[in-house]
Amino acid sequence: MNNRKRNIGMSGMTLAISLMGGAANAGENQWLYAKGTDTRPEGSFEFKFSDIMKVGKGSGDYTSHDFRPEIEYGITDKLSISAELVFFDHNYSVNDIENEPVSDTQGGIGSRYNKTQFAGYEVALKYNILSPYKDFIGLSAGIAFEHRDNYRLDGAEIDQDSITTTLYFQKDFLDDTLVFVVNPKAEFERRKSGGVLEEEISLELMAAVSYRFMPKWTVGLEYRTQSDYLSVQERAEAGTADFDEHGFERGRQRSSFDLTDMRLGTRFQSGQYLGPTIHYAEQRWWATGGVLWQFQGGGGFSKGGKNYDEHEKYHAGFSFGYEF
């Protein structure tokens, strides 16, 4: 009887410690961009909402929000499917005419662009291959399809489809209180706007660490680098001084991801970010906030060693998740 009571007591204590400790729930986002290897348990749902605010284009004022409500479902314990809607809110007025495309979309220097719009959707699959809790290292693979009707930089109307592939690596230490993750990501975009066709290969790497310093609370540090390899085709300009007979920009190696023509062309731009995050978790819900500052960038419209056409001065984000 005493042993039984002792076992029951120990089980209850273990459960209490687990709940107080705020152990990471499947699918928690402990950072702004980086993610761990977890997938949803079979038959379970999670609702997520994120807002990443991007501020500063090196001239004038610029603020955009990327709102994403998302639902994720566990098909099996190893395979999750998710669907999200994309909303953009842009409010900017830059004062450097070379800061394209935002200077064009706002209608010239002295004008302002201010609009909120439904921008598209994304559907994704994530499959867990190795568990960070059972194997030497955790590994998952993801693939996603995204369609957009508006450009994230300036809000202009576009017709864009993209395929994204992502690998998720995770290594835990100190009874899963110290977590390291690395996410290499490749995105293949085809974008049409007016008579212009753009094919873009975007390469991105996220690396992050988090530490649960007290029950339910986790602090983190996140690094992100992103660069793109862009090919622009303007058939109306074919054969001119800046474009060849097929309408591609002269002096630039073009990128392509057709099955019979895979190549990585000239890099157009790049940007690197670093910043802190903080994460709070209850048994069924969690919330994360953080700020990443661009500390280096180049290509395109750049100033002071930072890029401001594809990138911004800093990104501040918040995300929330509820499991049911």
Stockholm file with secondary structure:
# STOCKHOLM 1.0

chainA/1-324         MNNRKRNIGMSGMTLAISLMGGAANAGENQWLYAKGTDTRPEGSFEFKFSDIMKVGKGSGDYTSHDFRPEIEYGITDKLSISAELVFFDHNYSVNDIENEPVSDTQGGIGSRYNKTQFAGYEVALKYNILSPYKDFIGLSAGIAFEHRDNYRLDGAEIDQDSITTTLYFQKDFLDDTLVFVVNPKAEFERRKSGGVLEEEISLELMAAVSYRFMPKWTVGLEYRTQSDYLSVQERAEAGTADFDEHGFERGRQRSSFDLTDMRLGTRFQSGQYLGPTIHYAEQRWWATGGVLWQFQGGGGFSKGGKNYDEHEKYHAGFSFGYEF
#=GR chainA/1-324 SS CHHHHHHHHHHHHHHHHHHHHTCCCTTCCCSSSCCCSCCCCTTCEEEEEEEEEEECCSSSEEEEEEEEEEEEEESSSSEEEEEEEEEEEEEEECCCTTSTTHHHHTTSTTCCEEEEEEEEEEEEEEEEEECTTTSSSEEEEEEEEEEEEECTTTCCEEEEEEEEEEEEEEEEETTTTEEEEEEEEEEEEEEEETTEEEEEEEEEEEEEEEEEEETTEEEEEEEEEEEEEEEEEEGGGTTSSSBCTTSBBTTSCCCEEETTEEECCCEEEEEEEEEEEEEEECSSEEEEEEEEEEEEEEESSEETTEECSSCCSEEEEEEEEEEC
#=GC SS_cons         CHHHHHHHHHHHHHHHHHHHHTCCCTTCCCSSSCCCSCCCCTTCEEEEEEEEEEECCSSSEEEEEEEEEEEEEESSSSEEEEEEEEEEEEEEECCCTTSTTHHHHTTSTTCCEEEEEEEEEEEEEEEEEECTTTSSSEEEEEEEEEEEEECTTTCCEEEEEEEEEEEEEEEEETTTTEEEEEEEEEEEEEEEETTEEEEEEEEEEEEEEEEEEETTEEEEEEEEEEEEEEEEEEGGGTTSSSBCTTSBBTTSCCCEEETTEEECCCEEEEEEEEEEEEEEECSSEEEEEEEEEEEEEEESSEETTEECSSCCSEEEEEEEEEEC
//
